[in-house]
Amino acid sequence: MTFIRTLCFSLVWLLVSLTAAVTLGVVGAALYFAPGLPDVRQLQDFELHSPLRIFTRDGKLIGEFGEERRMPVEFDEIPEDFIQALLAAEDANFFEHRGVDPRGLARAAVELASSGGEIQSGGSTITMQVARNYLLTLDRTFTRKIREILLALQMEQVLTKEEIFELYVNKIFLGNRAYGIAAAAETYYNRPLGELTLAEKAMIAGLPKAPSAFNPLANPERSLIRRNWILYRMRQLGHIDQAAYDEAVQAPITARRYVAQTEVDADYVAEMARQFAVERFGEEAYTGGYRIHTTLDGELQPFARRALADGLIAYDTRHGWRGAEQRDLPASLVEAQARTDRRGLEEELDESPEILETAQRAAERSQTEIEGIEGDVSNWVQVLERTAGLGPLQPAIVVESSGREMRVLTRGGEVRTIAWDGLSWARAYRSPRARGPEPGSAAEIASRGDLVRVLEREDGSLRLAQRPDAEGSLVVMHPDTGAILALQGGFSFQASKFNRAVQAQRQSGSIFKPFIYLAALDSGLMTAASVVNDAPVVVQDGSSELWRPVNASGDFLGPTRLRVALARSRNLVTIRVLQEVGLDATIDFLEGFGFASSRLPRGLSLALGSADLTPLEMTNAYAVLANGGYQVAPWFIERVTRGDDERLIEEATPMVVCRECSNGQTEVEIDGRLHPVAPRVVDPMSAYILTDMLRDVIDSGTGRAAQSLGRGDIVGKTGTTNNQRDAWFAGYNADLVATVWLGKDNNETTAEYGANAALPIWIDFMGAALEGRPEAKHPRPASLVTARVDPDSGRLLPDGQGGGISELFHPDHLPSFQPQRVEREVEQHSGSQGTGAYEAIF
C-alpha cells in the first residue's frame, strides 16, 4: 500500500513538474521572442494592393505583375459552403481554438523530431498562416514556428475570427498568379465566387497546400484526389449531405486558364521593367499601384516579334525534324490517372479507400468526346489546355497519321488535317549540317498520342512545326535618343525567359568591322580609297602557337581598297587596318560607342569581332553610326507613375542629339524638360563616309538581299563568327537602327552565315517598319570632297585624265596624286621606253 501511495505521489509530482516546465518554457519563449515580433494591429489597417503594370509609350498594356485583387471579398460575401470547404482542408477547428491547435502542433513536433529540425507540413492553423503570410518569412524553421504561434495568440486578441478569415482568403497564393479566392475563381473558372459549384469551390480550397502539385490545369489527376478528399471531409464533418457529396465527387474538371490579355506581346521588355521596379521600389513594386511607361513602340514591337519568330522557324525548317515534344499520351483521364505518381498524396489516400474510388469515378465522369475521334479524349483536352503556346506555334495532339496526311486535335477541341505540303519538310534532323531523306508518309513523322506543334499559315491551313533549335534577338533603337523602340529577346518568353538581347554575350563577328574602319578614317591615317594588301597574316599570339587568320572564302584578293574590303568583309584587310591605327588608339576610340575597354580583347582578333558583346550593345554602337557620330546610350523607362491618378514618380531625361546646338552647349530643352546634349565622338564627315561605304554592302556586298526593300536609305553589315556559331545583321537609316542575332544557347554551330540566317529577319522587320515612310538620310556635310581615284592604287587622278572611280574624302585627308602614265605605243614613239612617266615624253 505504501508503494502504491509513493508511486501515485511520484506520478502526480512528475505531471506537475512537466506542466510547470512546459508553462515556464512557453512563458520564456514569449518573453524571449516578444520584443522582436511585429505589431499585429497593423493588420487592422491592411489595404488591398494594386499590381505593377507596364505599358508601351503609346499606352498599350504589355505586362502586369503582382497580387491581382480584381474582386476583394469581405467575410459576409464568401459563400458558406466555400468557408466550410476551406475549413475542412486547412483548419476544421478554426472557430473553436484560440489561434493554435494543440493536436496540429503535436503532429508538427513529431515531424520536427524526425526531420532534424526541419518542419515539413507545419500543423499551422488559419490564424498562424495569416501571421506567416502577412508578418513573417516563409522559411520552415523552429524559431519561425514559435513566432508564428505567439503572433497567432496575439492576433486572436485583436481581430475577430471573421476578420482573420477574410485576411486569409484575400492573401493566399492559389497558383497561376492568382492571389486570393476571388482572383482564383476568375483565373480558373472565369466566374464570380458565388457562381461556382460545390466541386469547383472544393477544387480551389485544395490549392493552398500545394498550388502547383494540386493544380487542376497542371496536375488534373492529383487535383481530383485532393478535391474529393476535401469533399469527403466536408461530409464527415456534417457540412454537406450524402446527395451533395455524391454529385460533387463525380463532377468532371471544368477549370480552364483565363488570364488578363495584354495589348502588345513584349514579355522580355515587361520583365526588364519588372526588374527595374523591384530594384527601385523593392517588394512594394508589386503592390503599390506603380505604372511604368516604356519607350517601346506599340506598332514596331509586333513587327519585331513576328519577324524574329518567322525567321527562326524558317531557319529550323531548313535543318530538319527533331520529333514530337511528348509521345504516346493517354487519351482519357482514367488512363492518365492509372499512370499517376501518387507520392505526396499519402495523407489524402490514407484517409479512406473511398477517396481514390471517387476520384476514379470523377475521372470517368470527365469523359470528353469530340466529333471525328473515337473514344474518350478528356486527358488530351487537359494536356492541350495546360500546354502553353510558343509564339505562333500552338500545341496539337496527333489523332491519326494515315498516308500523306495527319489529323490533329488542337486547343479548343477542333480536329484538323495537315496536308502533305505542311508535312513534307520534316526530314529527320541528323546534325546542324545534315538531314535524312524526305519522309514517305505521315506515320514516319509522328504517331497517335504524340504532342506536336502546328503553325497556322496565311491561307488558314496548318503546317507541322516545332520549337526552333536556334534562338535569336532583335533590338530596335531610335538613333538620336537611344530609346529602345522594340526588343525581342528570344523566340518565346514562355519557352525561355533568358533575354538574349541584353544578357547573351556573343562574339560580334564582322558587324564589328565598321568600327575598325571608322577608326582609320577618323584618325586621318586612311581613306575609303586606301589600298591594303589582302594577303596571309601570321601573328605571334603570345603562346607557342602562331595565329593564321583567313578570309571566310579562303582566298586572297591582293591589294584592295578599304571600301571594297568592307563590302566584301575581308578579314585580312581589317587586321592590317587595325595594325596601322594601333590597338591602344583603336580601343580608346571605341569607348565613344559605348564599348567598355575592359571587355575588349587587347589583340588583333579584335578586328574580327572576337569581343563578347550583347545585341543591345551592338545596336547602341550602330546608333552612333546612324546619327552621324553622337554618343547616345540605350534606355527604355520613359516615366513611372502611381495610382489611378497617374501621379508622376520619376521621368527620364536621356542624352539626345542636338545638331542645332552651339559648340559647348551641354543641355537642351525639349517639351519643357532639360536633356543633356549627346557629345560628338566622330567627325561628321568620317561618319558620313563610313555610312556611304556600308551602302556598298547592300549594293554589291554580303547584304545584297536587302535590295528587295527597294530603298536607297538603308545600310548595314553582315556578321558570322568562327564555325558559324553566331549570325548577325546590323543596319539602319536615319530614323531606325536594328540589329538581329541568331545562334544557339549551347554555342553549337548554326551552319549558316549572317547573310542567310540573320539578314532575312532584318529585311522582314524593316520592310514592315518602314512601309509608307519616306527615305531618311542625313544631309551630306558641306565640306566633304568628291574626287576621282585610280581603282587600283586609290590615288587621285589629275584633271583631264580619263577613267577612275569617284570617292568621298575629308578635305584634310586627300590622298596623293597618281603619277600620270601613257600608253605603251606613245611611249615607244617618244623614245623614253621603260619610264612610263607622262613627263618623259616631253
C-alpha positions in Angstrom: 0.0 0.0 0.0 2.8 2.4 0.9 4.4 1.6 -2.5 1.2 2.5 -4.4 0.9 5.7 -2.5 4.5 6.6 -3.2 4.1 5.7 -6.9 1.0 7.8 -7.2 2.6 10.7 -5.4 5.6 10.4 -7.7 3.5 10.4 -10.8 1.5 13.4 -9.7 4.7 15.3 -8.9 6.1 14.3 -12.3 3.0 15.6 -14.0 3.1 18.8 -12.0 6.8 19.3 -12.8 6.3 18.6 -16.5 3.3 21.1 -16.6 5.4 23.7 -14.8 8.3 23.1 -17.2 6.1 23.5 -20.2 4.5 26.6 -18.8 7.9 28.1 -18.0 9.1 27.2 -21.5 6.1 28.9 -23.1 6.5 31.9 -20.9 10.2 32.0 -21.5 9.7 31.8 -25.3 7.1 34.5 -25.1 9.5 36.8 -23.2 12.4 36.0 -25.5 10.6 36.4 -28.8 8.0 39.1 -28.0 10.3 42.2 -28.3 11.1 41.3 -31.9 7.6 40.5 -33.1 5.7 42.8 -35.5 2.6 44.6 -34.3 -0.4 42.6 -35.3 -2.6 45.7 -35.0 -1.2 46.8 -38.4 -3.4 44.1 -39.9 -6.5 46.2 -38.9 -5.4 48.8 -41.4 -4.4 46.4 -44.2 -5.1 47.8 -47.6 -5.6 45.7 -50.7 -2.8 46.1 -53.2 -2.7 47.2 -56.8 -0.4 45.3 -59.3 2.5 46.7 -61.2 1.5 47.5 -64.8 3.8 48.0 -67.8 2.9 50.0 -70.9 4.3 50.9 -74.3 5.0 54.6 -74.9 1.6 54.8 -76.6 -0.3 53.4 -73.6 -0.8 49.8 -74.5 -0.5 47.2 -71.8 2.4 44.8 -72.1 2.6 43.3 -68.6 1.1 43.0 -65.2 2.8 41.7 -62.1 1.8 41.3 -58.5 -1.3 40.5 -56.4 -4.3 40.6 -58.6 -7.3 41.6 -56.5 -9.9 42.4 -59.0 -12.7 41.4 -56.6 -11.6 41.6 -53.0 -14.1 39.8 -50.8 -15.4 40.5 -47.3 -16.4 37.7 -45.0 -20.1 38.1 -45.5 -19.6 37.8 -49.3 -17.9 34.4 -49.1 -20.4 31.5 -49.8 -21.0 29.3 -46.7 -20.0 26.1 -48.4 -16.7 27.7 -49.5 -15.9 28.6 -45.9 -16.7 25.0 -44.9 -14.5 23.6 -47.8 -11.5 25.7 -46.7 -12.0 24.8 -43.0 -12.3 21.1 -43.9 -9.0 21.4 -45.9 -7.0 23.6 -43.6 -8.4 24.1 -40.1 -11.6 22.3 -39.1 -11.5 23.8 -35.6 -10.8 27.4 -36.6 -13.9 28.8 -34.9 -13.2 26.9 -31.7 -9.5 27.3 -31.0 -7.7 30.5 -29.8 -5.3 30.7 -32.7 -3.3 27.5 -32.0 -4.4 23.9 -32.4 -2.5 21.6 -29.9 -3.1 18.5 -32.0 -1.7 20.1 -35.1 1.3 21.3 -33.1 1.9 17.8 -31.7 2.0 16.5 -35.2 4.5 19.2 -36.2 6.6 18.4 -33.2 6.8 14.7 -34.2 7.9 15.8 -37.7 10.4 18.3 -36.2 12.0 15.5 -34.1 12.2 13.1 -37.0 13.5 15.5 -39.6 16.4 17.0 -37.7 14.9 20.5 -37.2 13.1 21.0 -40.5 9.3 21.2 -40.2 7.6 19.5 -43.2 3.8 20.2 -43.0 3.6 22.6 -40.1 0.4 22.0 -38.3 -0.5 25.6 -38.8 -4.0 26.9 -38.1 -5.5 29.5 -40.4 -4.6 32.2 -37.9 -1.0 31.0 -37.9 -0.9 31.1 -41.7 -2.2 34.7 -41.7 0.6 35.5 -39.3 3.2 33.9 -41.6 1.8 35.3 -44.8 1.5 38.9 -43.6 4.1 39.3 -40.9 6.8 36.7 -41.2 9.1 35.0 -43.7 8.3 31.6 -45.3 11.3 29.6 -44.0 10.4 26.3 -42.3 12.3 26.6 -39.0 11.6 26.1 -35.4 12.1 29.7 -34.4 9.7 30.9 -37.1 7.1 28.4 -35.8 7.5 29.9 -32.3 7.0 33.4 -33.7 4.0 32.2 -35.7 2.4 30.8 -32.6 2.9 33.9 -30.5 1.6 36.1 -33.3 -1.5 33.9 -33.7 -2.3 34.2 -30.0 -1.9 37.9 -30.1 -4.0 38.2 -33.3 -6.9 36.3 -31.7 -7.0 39.1 -29.0 -7.0 41.9 -31.6 -9.1 40.6 -34.5 -12.3 38.7 -34.8 -12.4 35.3 -36.4 -14.2 36.7 -39.4 -11.5 39.4 -39.9 -8.8 36.8 -39.7 -10.5 34.6 -42.2 -11.1 37.5 -44.5 -7.4 38.3 -44.4 -6.6 34.7 -45.1 -8.8 34.3 -48.2 -7.6 37.6 -49.7 -3.9 36.7 -49.4 -3.3 33.0 -50.1 -1.5 32.1 -53.3 -3.6 29.7 -55.4 -1.4 29.2 -58.5 -1.3 30.8 -61.9 -0.6 34.2 -60.4 -3.9 34.2 -58.6 -3.8 35.6 -55.0 -7.0 35.2 -53.1 -10.1 33.2 -53.7 -11.9 35.8 -55.9 -8.9 36.0 -58.2 -8.7 32.2 -58.3 -12.4 32.0 -59.3 -11.7 34.3 -62.2 -8.4 32.6 -63.1 -9.7 29.0 -63.3 -13.4 29.4 -64.0 -14.0 33.0 -65.2 -16.9 33.4 -62.9 -17.6 35.2 -59.6 -17.0 33.2 -56.5 -20.7 32.9 -55.7 -21.4 31.2 -59.0 -19.1 28.3 -58.6 -20.3 24.8 -58.0 -19.5 22.9 -54.8 -17.0 20.8 -56.7 -15.3 23.9 -58.1 -15.1 25.5 -54.6 -13.6 22.4 -53.2 -11.0 22.4 -56.0 -9.9 25.9 -55.1 -10.0 25.0 -51.4 -7.4 22.3 -52.2 -4.9 24.7 -53.6 -3.4 26.4 -50.6 -1.5 23.3 -49.5 0.4 23.0 -52.9 -0.8 25.4 -55.6 1.3 23.6 -58.2 1.1 20.0 -57.2 -2.7 20.1 -56.8 -3.4 22.5 -59.7 -6.3 21.4 -61.9 -4.5 22.7 -65.0 -1.0 21.3 -64.4 -2.0 18.2 -62.5 -5.7 17.3 -63.0 -5.3 13.7 -61.8 -3.8 14.8 -58.5 -6.2 17.7 -58.1 -9.2 15.3 -58.3 -7.8 13.2 -55.4 -7.3 16.4 -53.3 -10.7 17.8 -54.2 -12.5 14.6 -53.3 -10.7 14.3 -50.1 -12.0 17.7 -49.1 -15.5 16.7 -50.1 -15.1 13.6 -48.0 -14.0 15.7 -45.0 -17.0 18.0 -45.5 -19.4 15.1 -45.4 -17.7 13.6 -42.3 -17.9 17.0 -40.5 -21.5 17.3 -41.4 -21.2 20.3 -43.7 -22.8 18.6 -46.7 -25.2 15.7 -47.0 -24.8 12.4 -49.0 -26.6 13.7 -52.0 -24.5 16.8 -52.4 -21.4 14.7 -51.8 -22.3 12.1 -54.4 -22.9 14.8 -57.0 -19.8 16.8 -56.3 -17.3 13.9 -56.2 -18.4 12.8 -59.6 -18.2 16.2 -61.2 -15.7 16.5 -64.1 -12.8 19.0 -64.1 -14.1 22.3 -65.6 -11.1 24.5 -64.8 -9.5 26.4 -67.7 -6.8 29.0 -68.0 -8.3 32.5 -68.0 -5.6 35.3 -68.0 -5.6 39.0 -68.4 -4.8 39.8 -72.0 -2.0 42.2 -72.8 -2.4 44.5 -75.8 1.1 44.1 -77.1 3.3 41.0 -76.7 6.5 42.3 -75.2 7.3 39.9 -72.4 11.0 40.4 -72.4 10.7 44.2 -72.0 7.9 43.7 -69.4 10.3 41.6 -67.4 13.1 44.2 -67.8 10.7 46.8 -66.4 9.6 44.5 -63.6 13.3 44.0 -62.5 13.8 47.8 -62.7 10.7 48.3 -60.5 11.9 45.8 -57.9 15.4 47.4 -57.8 13.8 50.8 -57.4 10.9 50.2 -55.1 11.6 46.8 -53.5 8.7 44.4 -52.9 6.3 47.4 -52.9 6.7 47.4 -56.6 4.1 44.6 -56.8 1.6 46.2 -54.6 2.0 49.9 -54.8 0.0 50.6 -57.9 3.0 51.6 -59.9 2.7 52.1 -63.7 5.8 52.0 -65.9 5.6 53.6 -69.3 8.4 52.3 -71.5 9.9 53.7 -74.7 8.5 50.7 -76.7 6.6 51.5 -79.8 3.3 49.7 -79.9 3.4 49.3 -83.7 7.1 48.3 -84.1 7.2 45.7 -81.4 4.7 43.3 -83.1 6.8 43.6 -86.3 9.9 42.7 -84.4 8.3 39.8 -82.6 6.8 38.4 -85.8 10.0 38.8 -87.9 12.2 37.0 -85.4 9.7 34.2 -84.9 9.2 33.7 -88.6 13.0 33.8 -89.2 13.7 31.3 -86.5 11.0 28.9 -87.8 12.4 29.3 -91.4 15.9 28.5 -90.1 14.6 25.5 -88.2 12.7 24.2 -91.1 15.9 24.1 -93.2 17.6 21.9 -90.6 15.1 19.1 -90.1 12.5 17.5 -87.8 13.6 16.5 -84.2 10.5 14.6 -83.2 7.4 15.1 -81.1 7.6 17.0 -77.7 5.8 14.1 -75.9 4.9 10.7 -77.1 2.1 8.3 -76.5 -0.1 10.5 -74.3 -3.1 8.6 -72.8 -6.3 9.9 -74.3 -8.5 9.6 -71.3 -8.2 10.9 -67.7 -9.0 7.4 -66.5 -5.9 6.0 -68.2 -3.8 9.0 -67.2 -4.9 8.6 -63.5 -3.8 5.0 -63.6 -0.3 6.1 -64.5 -0.2 8.9 -62.0 2.7 9.2 -59.5 1.0 9.2 -56.1 3.9 10.4 -54.0 2.8 13.4 -51.9 -0.8 12.2 -51.7 -0.3 9.9 -48.8 -2.4 11.9 -46.3 -5.4 12.1 -48.7 -5.2 8.4 -49.8 -4.7 7.0 -46.3 -7.9 8.7 -45.0 -10.1 6.2 -46.8 -10.1 3.9 -49.9 -13.2 5.9 -50.9 -11.0 8.9 -51.8 -9.3 7.1 -54.7 -12.5 5.4 -55.8 -14.4 8.7 -56.1 -11.5 10.3 -57.9 -11.6 7.5 -60.4 -15.3 7.8 -60.9 -14.9 11.6 -61.3 -12.2 10.9 -64.0 -14.7 8.7 -65.7 -17.4 11.5 -65.5 -14.8 13.9 -67.0 -15.1 11.9 -70.2 -14.9 14.1 -73.3 -16.0 13.1 -76.7 -15.1 15.1 -79.8 -16.6 14.6 -83.2 -14.1 12.8 -85.5 -12.3 11.0 -82.7 -13.4 7.7 -81.3 -13.5 7.3 -77.5 -12.8 9.5 -74.5 -10.1 12.2 -75.1 -10.5 14.1 -71.7 -6.8 13.9 -70.9 -5.8 15.1 -74.4 -8.1 18.1 -73.9 -6.5 18.8 -70.4 -2.9 18.5 -71.8 -3.7 20.9 -74.6 -5.3 23.4 -72.1 -2.2 23.4 -69.9 0.4 23.4 -72.7 1.4 27.0 -73.4 1.6 28.3 -76.9 5.1 29.3 -78.0 4.9 32.4 -80.1 2.9 31.5 -83.2 3.3 27.8 -82.5 0.3 26.1 -80.9 0.1 22.6 -79.3 -1.7 19.8 -81.0 -2.0 16.0 -80.4 -1.9 13.6 -83.3 -5.1 11.7 -83.7 -4.1 9.7 -86.8 -1.3 9.5 -89.3 -2.5 8.0 -92.5 -0.9 8.1 -95.8 0.3 11.6 -96.6 -1.8 13.5 -94.1 -2.1 13.9 -90.4 -5.2 14.6 -88.3 -4.6 16.5 -85.1 -6.6 17.7 -82.1 -6.0 21.4 -81.4 -6.8 23.5 -78.4 -10.5 24.3 -78.4 -11.4 20.8 -79.3 -11.1 21.1 -83.1 -9.9 18.2 -85.3 -7.9 19.5 -88.2 -6.0 17.9 -91.1 -2.4 18.7 -92.0 -1.9 18.1 -95.7 1.4 16.8 -97.2 2.7 20.2 -98.1 2.7 21.0 -94.4 4.5 17.8 -93.5 7.0 17.0 -96.3 9.6 19.4 -94.9 10.1 17.1 -91.9 13.2 15.3 -92.9 14.9 13.8 -89.8 17.5 16.1 -88.2 20.9 14.4 -88.0 23.3 17.3 -87.4 23.4 21.1 -88.0 24.7 20.3 -91.5 22.8 17.1 -92.3 19.3 15.8 -92.6 17.7 12.5 -93.5 15.7 11.8 -96.6 12.3 13.2 -97.2 9.7 11.2 -95.3 7.4 8.9 -97.4 4.4 9.1 -95.1 2.9 10.9 -92.2 3.4 7.9 -89.9 7.2 8.3 -90.3 6.9 11.7 -88.7 4.5 11.3 -85.7 2.0 8.8 -84.3 -1.3 8.8 -82.4 -0.9 10.4 -79.0 2.1 12.5 -79.8 2.2 16.1 -78.7 3.4 18.3 -81.6 3.3 22.0 -82.6 1.4 23.5 -85.5 1.6 26.8 -87.3 -1.4 28.3 -89.0 -0.5 29.8 -92.4 -1.9 32.9 -94.0 -4.4 30.8 -96.0 -5.7 29.2 -92.8 -4.2 25.8 -93.4 -1.9 24.1 -90.8 1.7 23.3 -91.1 3.6 20.9 -88.8 6.2 22.8 -86.7 8.5 22.6 -83.7 10.2 24.9 -81.2 13.3 26.1 -83.1 16.6 24.7 -82.0 18.2 28.1 -82.6 17.4 31.3 -80.7 17.8 34.9 -81.6 17.1 38.5 -80.7 16.1 41.7 -82.4 16.7 45.2 -81.0 15.5 48.4 -82.5 16.6 51.9 -81.3 16.0 55.5 -82.2 19.4 56.8 -83.3 19.0 60.3 -81.9 17.8 59.4 -78.4 18.9 55.8 -77.7 15.3 54.9 -76.9 14.6 51.2 -77.3 11.6 51.1 -79.7 11.3 47.3 -80.0 13.1 44.4 -78.3 12.6 40.6 -78.6 15.0 38.6 -76.5 14.1 35.1 -77.9 11.6 33.0 -79.8 9.2 32.8 -76.9 9.3 34.1 -73.3 7.1 31.1 -72.4 9.8 28.8 -73.6 12.8 30.6 -72.2 13.0 33.7 -70.0 16.6 34.3 -70.8 16.8 37.7 -72.6 19.4 37.2 -75.3 19.1 40.9 -76.3 20.6 42.1 -73.1 22.1 39.0 -71.4 23.7 37.0 -74.1 27.3 38.0 -74.6 28.3 36.7 -78.0 31.2 37.3 -80.4 30.1 40.0 -82.8 32.0 38.9 -85.8 32.1 41.0 -88.9 29.5 43.5 -87.7 32.3 44.9 -85.6 34.5 45.7 -88.6 32.9 49.1 -89.5 34.2 50.5 -86.2 37.8 49.5 -87.1 37.5 51.1 -90.5 35.9 54.2 -88.9 38.8 54.5 -86.5 41.1 54.6 -89.5 39.0 57.2 -91.3 38.6 59.4 -88.3 42.3 59.3 -87.5 43.2 60.5 -91.0 45.6 57.6 -91.4 43.5 56.0 -94.1 40.7 56.9 -96.5 38.0 54.9 -98.2 40.3 54.6 -101.2 43.4 53.5 -99.2 44.8 50.2 -100.6 45.6 47.4 -98.2 47.1 44.0 -99.2 44.6 41.2 -98.8 47.3 38.6 -98.2 48.1 36.0 -95.5 48.8 37.3 -92.0 50.8 35.3 -89.4 50.8 36.7 -85.8 52.6 35.5 -82.7 49.8 35.5 -80.1 52.0 35.2 -77.0 51.8 31.4 -76.9 53.8 28.7 -78.7 51.1 28.8 -81.4 51.0 31.2 -84.4 47.7 32.8 -85.3 47.0 32.4 -89.0 43.6 34.1 -89.7 42.0 33.5 -93.1 39.1 35.1 -95.1 35.8 33.3 -94.9 36.1 32.5 -98.6 39.6 31.1 -98.1 41.1 33.2 -101.0 43.1 36.4 -101.2 42.4 39.5 -103.4 45.8 41.2 -103.1 45.8 45.0 -103.0 42.3 46.0 -102.1 40.7 49.4 -101.4 39.0 49.8 -97.9 35.6 50.4 -99.5 35.8 47.1 -101.3 37.2 45.2 -98.3 34.4 46.3 -96.1 31.7 45.5 -98.7 33.2 42.0 -99.1 34.0 41.6 -95.4 37.7 40.8 -95.9 39.2 39.6 -92.6 42.9 40.1 -93.5 42.5 43.7 -94.7 40.7 44.5 -91.4 43.5 43.1 -89.4 46.0 45.2 -91.3 43.9 48.3 -90.8 43.9 47.7 -87.0 47.7 47.3 -87.1 48.0 50.6 -88.9 45.8 52.5 -86.5 47.2 50.8 -83.4 45.4 48.7 -80.8 45.5 51.2 -78.0 44.3 54.1 -80.1 41.5 52.0 -81.6 40.3 50.8 -78.1 40.3 54.5 -76.9 38.2 55.4 -80.0 35.8 52.5 -79.4 34.8 53.8 -76.0 32.9 56.6 -77.7 30.5 53.9 -79.0 29.6 52.6 -75.5 32.1 49.7 -75.6 33.8 49.1 -72.2 37.5 48.9 -72.9 37.9 46.3 -70.1 35.7 43.9 -72.2 37.6 44.4 -75.5 40.4 41.9 -76.2 43.8 43.5 -76.5 44.9 41.7 -79.6 44.4 41.8 -83.4 41.5 39.4 -83.1 39.5 42.5 -82.0 39.4 43.4 -85.8 37.3 40.3 -86.5 34.8 40.8 -83.7 36.2 38.5 -81.0 34.8 40.7 -78.2 31.9 39.1 -76.4 29.1 41.7 -76.6 25.3 41.8 -76.3 23.0 42.6 -79.1 21.9 45.7 -77.2 25.5 46.9 -77.0 26.0 46.4 -80.8 22.7 48.1 -81.5 23.7 51.1 -79.4 27.1 51.3 -81.2 25.3 51.3 -84.6 23.0 54.0 -83.3 26.1 56.3 -83.1 26.8 55.5 -86.8 23.2 56.1 -87.7 23.0 59.5 -86.0 26.2 60.8 -87.6 28.6 60.3 -84.7 26.9 61.4 -81.4 27.3 59.2 -78.3 23.8 58.1 -77.1 23.0 55.4 -74.6 20.1 52.8 -74.6 17.2 53.4 -72.3 13.6 52.1 -72.0 11.9 53.6 -69.0 10.2 56.8 -70.1 8.3 57.6 -66.8 6.9 56.0 -63.7 3.5 57.0 -62.3 1.5 55.7 -59.4 -2.2 55.1 -58.8 -5.2 55.7 -61.0 -4.5 59.5 -61.0 -1.1 58.8 -62.7 0.9 60.7 -60.0 4.3 61.2 -61.5 7.1 59.5 -59.6 10.0 60.0 -62.0 10.7 60.8 -65.6 13.6 60.1 -67.9 15.8 62.8 -69.4 18.3 60.9 -71.6 21.1 62.3 -73.7 19.8 63.5 -77.1 21.4 64.5 -80.3 21.1 68.3 -80.9 22.5 69.3 -84.3 21.4 72.9 -83.9 23.1 73.3 -80.5 26.2 75.5 -80.3 29.6 74.1 -79.5 30.0 73.6 -75.8 26.3 73.6 -75.1 25.5 70.8 -72.6 21.7 71.0 -72.2 18.7 71.5 -74.4 15.1 71.9 -73.6 12.6 69.5 -75.2 8.9 69.6 -74.3 9.6 71.6 -71.2 12.3 69.3 -69.8 16.1 69.8 -69.9 18.1 67.0 -71.6 21.9 66.5 -71.7 23.3 67.0 -75.2 24.9 63.9 -76.6 28.6 64.6 -77.2 30.0 64.2 -80.7 32.6 61.3 -80.8 33.2 61.0 -84.5 33.9 63.7 -87.1 30.7 64.1 -89.2 32.5 63.6 -92.5 34.1 60.4 -91.3 30.7 59.1 -90.1 29.1 60.1 -93.4 31.8 58.3 -95.5 31.5 55.1 -93.4 27.7 55.1 -93.9 28.3 55.5 -97.7 30.8 52.6 -97.6 28.2 50.5 -95.8 25.7 51.2 -98.6 28.1 49.2 -100.8 27.4 46.2 -98.6 23.8 46.4 -99.8 24.6 47.3 -103.4 27.4 44.9 -104.1 28.5 43.1 -100.9 27.2 40.5 -98.5 23.9 42.3 -97.8 22.6 42.3 -101.4 19.4 40.6 -100.4 18.3 43.9 -98.7 17.9 45.4 -102.2 14.5 43.7 -102.2 13.3 46.5 -99.9 13.7 49.0 -102.8 15.1 51.7 -100.6 18.2 53.8 -101.0 18.5 54.9 -97.4 19.3 51.6 -95.7 22.8 50.4 -95.0 24.2 47.6 -92.8 26.7 44.8 -92.3 26.5 41.1 -92.0 28.4 39.1 -89.4 29.4 35.5 -88.8 31.7 34.1 -86.1 34.1 31.2 -86.0 32.5 27.9 -87.0 29.3 29.8 -87.8 28.2 29.9 -84.1 26.7 33.4 -84.5 24.9 35.0 -87.4 24.3 38.8 -87.3 23.0 41.7 -89.3 23.1 45.3 -88.1 21.7 48.1 -90.2 20.0 51.5 -90.2 18.7 54.6 -91.8 18.5 58.0 -90.2 15.3 57.1 -88.3 15.8 53.5 -87.1 18.7 51.2 -86.2 18.0 47.5 -85.8 20.3 44.5 -85.0 19.5 40.8 -85.5 21.4 38.0 -83.8 20.8 34.3 -84.4 22.6 31.5 -82.6 22.3 28.6 -80.2 22.3 28.8 -76.4 24.8 25.9 -76.2 27.1 27.7 -78.7 26.8 24.9 -81.3 27.2 25.9 -84.9 24.3 27.3 -86.8 25.8 26.0 -90.0 24.7 29.3 -91.7 26.2 32.7 -92.4 24.7 36.0 -91.3 23.5 36.7 -94.8 21.5 33.5 -94.8 20.2 33.4 -91.2 20.0 36.9 -89.8 19.6 39.2 -92.8 16.2 37.8 -93.9 14.9 38.6 -90.4 16.2 42.2 -90.6 14.6 42.6 -94.1 11.3 41.3 -92.8 11.3 43.7 -89.9 12.5 46.8 -91.8 10.1 46.1 -94.6 7.2 46.4 -92.2 8.6 49.2 -90.1 9.5 51.5 -93.0 6.5 50.8 -95.1 4.9 54.1 -96.1 7.8 56.2 -94.6 9.8 58.5 -96.8 13.5 57.8 -97.1 15.6 59.2 -94.3 19.2 60.1 -94.8 21.4 62.7 -93.2 22.5 65.6 -95.4 25.9 65.4 -96.9 28.5 67.6 -94.9 29.2 70.7 -96.9 33.0 70.4 -96.8 33.0 66.8 -98.0 35.0 66.3 -101.2 34.2 64.0 -104.1 37.2 63.1 -106.2 38.2 60.6 -108.8 40.8 58.0 -107.9 42.6 55.1 -109.6 40.7 52.0 -108.6 44.0 50.0 -108.3 46.1 52.4 -106.3 43.5 54.6 -104.6 45.4 57.7 -105.6 43.8 60.9 -107.0 43.6 61.2 -110.8 44.5 64.6 -112.2 42.0 66.6 -114.1 42.0 65.7 -117.8 42.9 62.1 -117.2 40.1 59.8 -118.0 38.9 56.7 -116.2 38.9 56.2 -112.5 36.1 56.0 -109.9 34.5 58.6 -107.6 35.3 58.5 -103.9 34.4 60.6 -100.9 37.1 62.4 -98.8 37.6 64.6 -95.8 39.2 67.7 -97.3 42.2 67.3 -95.0 42.7 63.7 -95.8 43.0 63.6 -99.6 45.4 61.1 -101.0 48.4 61.9 -103.2 48.0 62.1 -107.0 48.5 59.1 -109.2 51.5 59.7 -111.4 50.3 60.1 -115.0 51.1 57.2 -117.3 51.0 56.9 -121.0 50.1 54.2 -123.4 52.9 51.8 -124.4 52.6 52.8 -128.1 53.0 56.5 -127.2 56.0 55.6 -125.0 57.7 53.8 -127.8 57.3 56.7 -130.3 58.7 59.1 -127.7 62.0 57.2 -127.3 61.5 57.0 -123.5 60.8 53.3 -123.2 60.7 51.9 -119.7 59.8 55.0 -117.7 56.1 55.1 -118.2 56.1 58.6 -116.9 53.9 61.2 -118.6 56.7 63.9 -118.3 59.3 61.7 -120.0 57.8 62.2 -123.5 58.4 65.9 -123.4 
